[in-house]
Amino acid sequence: MTQADRSLKLRLIFKDIFLMTVATFIVASAVFFFLYPSHASISSIVGLAIILSNFINLSIAQITMILNVFLLIIGFILFGKEFGAKTIYTSVLLPVILGIFEKVFPNYKSITGDSILDVTAYILIVSFGAAILFNDNASSGGLDIVAKILNKYLHIELGRAMSFAGICVALSSIFVSNPKIVVLSLIGTYFNGIVLDYFIFGHNIKRRVCIISEKEEEIKDFIINEMKCGATIYKAIGAYNNESRNELISILTKNDYRTLINFIAKTDPNAFVTVYTVSEVYDTHRHQRFDIPKNK
């Protein structure tokens, strides 16, 4: 590796760290300044931590750290290297920033004075931070790991698994909150998914991913056997040198798309990948149209 290559690699690493730090700070700010005061439990590990703080004599930040570390350990045991440095960094950084906020603002009260406004502000701000993480091929861990476990062992599609885990967290608030907060948690979970979709893609769509790679067999095996998704192979001929290559194509949900991009980045950083938006899939053999569900 040349000096220029090393310098470029370092710049990319520092760029990733900067983006993940800023995004995690935004997420933590939304959680502390708006989710904490609302007492709602909206589709996140922090939401579960808010509930558990009523039974455990620890701060929400401490409980979040314990839950994230526990899930990371489970993730490494079940999935190995799939849980890389980015997941570790953001999963640990989030509760650290929350802990700092708890020390700096020990008696913080709601800015708006209204739980509905707090939840609305939380959804908008946290979705913005999560979108930055997504576009950097990262996540804040937590329920993402739970969703992967449900996907692997119960064969639930990742988008549905995320929704299911989020609803379970929201419903668990029934043990510590009044009916208003429970309903607010459920509604907040639903709209959080919609707004997050908007921030990340602009619409609820799927991705048509086209891949040309030297590691074609590894990527194909991952799509079919690990992600349980379909794929098609086409012959492609380069116009410049008339070289024949295989193009691997798969249509994926947003969560599967993120999983595949992370795998490709680790397996073959030099892969040529093009991505198209897909809003509808039509099976001409069965004469059926498959609309993309709005809650995915």
Secondary structure as a PSIPRED ss2 file (coil, helix, strand):
# PSIPRED VFORMAT (PSIPRED V4.0)

   1 M C   1.000  0.000  0.000
   2 T C   1.000  0.000  0.000
   3 Q H   0.000  1.000  0.000
   4 A H   0.000  1.000  0.000
   5 D H   0.000  1.000  0.000
   6 R H   0.000  1.000  0.000
   7 S H   0.000  1.000  0.000
   8 L H   0.000  1.000  0.000
   9 K H   0.000  1.000  0.000
  10 L H   0.000  1.000  0.000
  11 R H   0.000  1.000  0.000
  12 L H   0.000  1.000  0.000
  13 I H   0.000  1.000  0.000
  14 F H   0.000  1.000  0.000
  15 K H   0.000  1.000  0.000
  16 D H   0.000  1.000  0.000
  17 I H   0.000  1.000  0.000
  18 F H   0.000  1.000  0.000
  19 L H   0.000  1.000  0.000
  20 M H   0.000  1.000  0.000
  21 T H   0.000  1.000  0.000
  22 V H   0.000  1.000  0.000
  23 A H   0.000  1.000  0.000
  24 T H   0.000  1.000  0.000
  25 F H   0.000  1.000  0.000
  26 I H   0.000  1.000  0.000
  27 V H   0.000  1.000  0.000
  28 A H   0.000  1.000  0.000
  29 S H   0.000  1.000  0.000
  30 A H   0.000  1.000  0.000
  31 V H   0.000  1.000  0.000
  32 F H   0.000  1.000  0.000
  33 F H   0.000  1.000  0.000
  34 F H   0.000  1.000  0.000
  35 L H   0.000  1.000  0.000
  36 Y H   0.000  1.000  0.000
  37 P H   0.000  1.000  0.000
  38 S H   0.000  1.000  0.000
  39 H C   1.000  0.000  0.000
  40 A C   1.000  0.000  0.000
  41 S C   1.000  0.000  0.000
  42 I C   1.000  0.000  0.000
  43 S C   1.000  0.000  0.000
  44 S C   1.000  0.000  0.000
  45 I H   0.000  1.000  0.000
  46 V H   0.000  1.000  0.000
  47 G H   0.000  1.000  0.000
  48 L H   0.000  1.000  0.000
  49 A H   0.000  1.000  0.000
  50 I H   0.000  1.000  0.000
  51 I H   0.000  1.000  0.000
  52 L H   0.000  1.000  0.000
  53 S C   1.000  0.000  0.000
  54 N C   1.000  0.000  0.000
  55 F C   1.000  0.000  0.000
  56 I C   1.000  0.000  0.000
  57 N C   1.000  0.000  0.000
  58 L C   1.000  0.000  0.000
  59 S C   1.000  0.000  0.000
  60 I H   0.000  1.000  0.000
  61 A H   0.000  1.000  0.000
  62 Q H   0.000  1.000  0.000
  63 I H   0.000  1.000  0.000
  64 T H   0.000  1.000  0.000
  65 M H   0.000  1.000  0.000
  66 I H   0.000  1.000  0.000
  67 L H   0.000  1.000  0.000
  68 N H   0.000  1.000  0.000
  69 V H   0.000  1.000  0.000
  70 F H   0.000  1.000  0.000
  71 L H   0.000  1.000  0.000
  72 L H   0.000  1.000  0.000
  73 I H   0.000  1.000  0.000
  74 I H   0.000  1.000  0.000
  75 G H   0.000  1.000  0.000
  76 F H   0.000  1.000  0.000
  77 I H   0.000  1.000  0.000
  78 L H   0.000  1.000  0.000
  79 F H   0.000  1.000  0.000
  80 G H   0.000  1.000  0.000
  81 K H   0.000  1.000  0.000
  82 E H   0.000  1.000  0.000
  83 F C   1.000  0.000  0.000
  84 G C   1.000  0.000  0.000
  85 A H   0.000  1.000  0.000
  86 K H   0.000  1.000  0.000
  87 T H   0.000  1.000  0.000
  88 I H   0.000  1.000  0.000
  89 Y H   0.000  1.000  0.000
  90 T H   0.000  1.000  0.000
  91 S H   0.000  1.000  0.000
  92 V H   0.000  1.000  0.000
  93 L H   0.000  1.000  0.000
  94 L H   0.000  1.000  0.000
  95 P H   0.000  1.000  0.000
  96 V H   0.000  1.000  0.000
  97 I H   0.000  1.000  0.000
  98 L H   0.000  1.000  0.000
  99 G H   0.000  1.000  0.000
 100 I H   0.000  1.000  0.000
 101 F H   0.000  1.000  0.000
 102 E H   0.000  1.000  0.000
 103 K H   0.000  1.000  0.000
 104 V H   0.000  1.000  0.000
 105 F C   1.000  0.000  0.000
 106 P C   1.000  0.000  0.000
 107 N C   1.000  0.000  0.000
 108 Y C   1.000  0.000  0.000
 109 K C   1.000  0.000  0.000
 110 S C   1.000  0.000  0.000
 111 I C   1.000  0.000  0.000
 112 T C   1.000  0.000  0.000
 113 G C   1.000  0.000  0.000
 114 D C   1.000  0.000  0.000
 115 S H   0.000  1.000  0.000
 116 I H   0.000  1.000  0.000
 117 L H   0.000  1.000  0.000
 118 D H   0.000  1.000  0.000
 119 V H   0.000  1.000  0.000
 120 T H   0.000  1.000  0.000
 121 A H   0.000  1.000  0.000
 122 Y H   0.000  1.000  0.000
 123 I H   0.000  1.000  0.000
 124 L H   0.000  1.000  0.000
 125 I H   0.000  1.000  0.000
 126 V H   0.000  1.000  0.000
 127 S H   0.000  1.000  0.000
 128 F H   0.000  1.000  0.000
 129 G H   0.000  1.000  0.000
 130 A H   0.000  1.000  0.000
 131 A H   0.000  1.000  0.000
 132 I H   0.000  1.000  0.000
 133 L H   0.000  1.000  0.000
 134 F H   0.000  1.000  0.000
 135 N H   0.000  1.000  0.000
 136 D C   1.000  0.000  0.000
 137 N C   1.000  0.000  0.000
 138 A C   1.000  0.000  0.000
 139 S C   1.000  0.000  0.000
 140 S C   1.000  0.000  0.000
 141 G C   1.000  0.000  0.000
 142 G C   1.000  0.000  0.000
 143 L H   0.000  1.000  0.000
 144 D H   0.000  1.000  0.000
 145 I H   0.000  1.000  0.000
 146 V H   0.000  1.000  0.000
 147 A H   0.000  1.000  0.000
 148 K H   0.000  1.000  0.000
 149 I H   0.000  1.000  0.000
 150 L H   0.000  1.000  0.000
 151 N H   0.000  1.000  0.000
 152 K H   0.000  1.000  0.000
 153 Y H   0.000  1.000  0.000
 154 L H   0.000  1.000  0.000
 155 H C   1.000  0.000  0.000
 156 I C   1.000  0.000  0.000
 157 E C   1.000  0.000  0.000
 158 L H   0.000  1.000  0.000
 159 G H   0.000  1.000  0.000
 160 R H   0.000  1.000  0.000
 161 A H   0.000  1.000  0.000
 162 M H   0.000  1.000  0.000
 163 S H   0.000  1.000  0.000
 164 F H   0.000  1.000  0.000
 165 A H   0.000  1.000  0.000
 166 G H   0.000  1.000  0.000
 167 I H   0.000  1.000  0.000
 168 C H   0.000  1.000  0.000
 169 V H   0.000  1.000  0.000
 170 A H   0.000  1.000  0.000
 171 L H   0.000  1.000  0.000
 172 S H   0.000  1.000  0.000
 173 S H   0.000  1.000  0.000
 174 I H   0.000  1.000  0.000
 175 F H   0.000  1.000  0.000
 176 V C   1.000  0.000  0.000
 177 S C   1.000  0.000  0.000
 178 N C   1.000  0.000  0.000
 179 P H   0.000  1.000  0.000
 180 K H   0.000  1.000  0.000
 181 I H   0.000  1.000  0.000
 182 V H   0.000  1.000  0.000
 183 V H   0.000  1.000  0.000
 184 L H   0.000  1.000  0.000
 185 S H   0.000  1.000  0.000
 186 L H   0.000  1.000  0.000
 187 I H   0.000  1.000  0.000
 188 G H   0.000  1.000  0.000
 189 T H   0.000  1.000  0.000
 190 Y H   0.000  1.000  0.000
 191 F H   0.000  1.000  0.000
 192 N H   0.000  1.000  0.000
 193 G H   0.000  1.000  0.000
 194 I H   0.000  1.000  0.000
 195 V H   0.000  1.000  0.000
 196 L H   0.000  1.000  0.000
 197 D H   0.000  1.000  0.000
 198 Y H   0.000  1.000  0.000
 199 F H   0.000  1.000  0.000
 200 I H   0.000  1.000  0.000
 201 F H   0.000  1.000  0.000
 202 G C   1.000  0.000  0.000
 203 H C   1.000  0.000  0.000
 204 N C   1.000  0.000  0.000
 205 I C   1.000  0.000  0.000
 206 K E   0.000  0.000  1.000
 207 R E   0.000  0.000  1.000
 208 R E   0.000  0.000  1.000
 209 V E   0.000  0.000  1.000
 210 C E   0.000  0.000  1.000
 211 I E   0.000  0.000  1.000
 212 I E   0.000  0.000  1.000
 213 S C   1.000  0.000  0.000
 214 E C   1.000  0.000  0.000
 215 K C   1.000  0.000  0.000
 216 E H   0.000  1.000  0.000
 217 E H   0.000  1.000  0.000
 218 E H   0.000  1.000  0.000
 219 I H   0.000  1.000  0.000
 220 K H   0.000  1.000  0.000
 221 D H   0.000  1.000  0.000
 222 F H   0.000  1.000  0.000
 223 I H   0.000  1.000  0.000
 224 I H   0.000  1.000  0.000
 225 N H   0.000  1.000  0.000
 226 E H   0.000  1.000  0.000
 227 M C   1.000  0.000  0.000
 228 K C   1.000  0.000  0.000
 229 C C   1.000  0.000  0.000
 230 G C   1.000  0.000  0.000
 231 A C   1.000  0.000  0.000
 232 T E   0.000  0.000  1.000
 233 I E   0.000  0.000  1.000
 234 Y E   0.000  0.000  1.000
 235 K E   0.000  0.000  1.000
 236 A E   0.000  0.000  1.000
 237 I E   0.000  0.000  1.000
 238 G C   1.000  0.000  0.000
 239 A C   1.000  0.000  0.000
 240 Y C   1.000  0.000  0.000
 241 N C   1.000  0.000  0.000
 242 N C   1.000  0.000  0.000
 243 E C   1.000  0.000  0.000
 244 S E   0.000  0.000  1.000
 245 R E   0.000  0.000  1.000
 246 N E   0.000  0.000  1.000
 247 E E   0.000  0.000  1.000
 248 L E   0.000  0.000  1.000
 249 I E   0.000  0.000  1.000
 250 S E   0.000  0.000  1.000
 251 I E   0.000  0.000  1.000
 252 L E   0.000  0.000  1.000
 253 T C   1.000  0.000  0.000
 254 K H   0.000  1.000  0.000
 255 N H   0.000  1.000  0.000
 256 D H   0.000  1.000  0.000
 257 Y H   0.000  1.000  0.000
 258 R H   0.000  1.000  0.000
 259 T H   0.000  1.000  0.000
 260 L H   0.000  1.000  0.000
 261 I H   0.000  1.000  0.000
 262 N H   0.000  1.000  0.000
 263 F H   0.000  1.000  0.000
 264 I H   0.000  1.000  0.000
 265 A H   0.000  1.000  0.000
 266 K H   0.000  1.000  0.000
 267 T H   0.000  1.000  0.000
 268 D C   1.000  0.000  0.000
 269 P C   1.000  0.000  0.000
 270 N C   1.000  0.000  0.000
 271 A C   1.000  0.000  0.000
 272 F E   0.000  0.000  1.000
 273 V E   0.000  0.000  1.000
 274 T E   0.000  0.000  1.000
 275 V E   0.000  0.000  1.000
 276 Y E   0.000  0.000  1.000
 277 T E   0.000  0.000  1.000
 278 V E   0.000  0.000  1.000
 279 S C   1.000  0.000  0.000
 280 E E   0.000  0.000  1.000
 281 V E   0.000  0.000  1.000
 282 Y E   0.000  0.000  1.000
 283 D E   0.000  0.000  1.000
 284 T C   1.000  0.000  0.000
 285 H C   1.000  0.000  0.000
 286 R C   1.000  0.000  0.000
 287 H C   1.000  0.000  0.000
 288 Q E   0.000  0.000  1.000
 289 R E   0.000  0.000  1.000
 290 F E   0.000  0.000  1.000
 291 D E   0.000  0.000  1.000
 292 I C   1.000  0.000  0.000
 293 P C   1.000  0.000  0.000
 294 K C   1.000  0.000  0.000
 295 N C   1.000  0.000  0.000
 296 K C   1.000  0.000  0.000
